[in-house]
Amino acid sequence: MRLPIDPQADPARRAWLPCPGCDDARDCATCADRRSCGEHWRYLLSNRGPVVHLQCPRCTHVWSLNTRPGAAGPGGGAPGR
């Protein structure tokens, strides 16, 4: 079941992090070079300190991620991108 795009989603607020739901950027050369790809971005729904709340526009997966370096536990640290 696909979720609807969050009503707070704004294409002007983007993040470039891998989607754990669809991993759509795995074969993208631009993403592999850690550059901002025009196709594989995520909605940045909100943040609270280092924790960002994201939604993938492709598969609509919603997740949170602690971007603090060395963060452990659910969501872990941010893969660099």
Secondary structure as GFF3:
##gff-version 3
##sequence-region A 1 81
A	DSSP	beta_strand	14	15	.	.	.	ID=ss1
A	DSSP	alpha_helix	29	32	.	.	.	ID=ss2
A	DSSP	beta_strand	42	48	.	.	.	ID=ss3
A	DSSP	beta_strand	51	55	.	.	.	ID=ss4
A	DSSP	beta_strand	62	66	.	.	.	ID=ss5
###
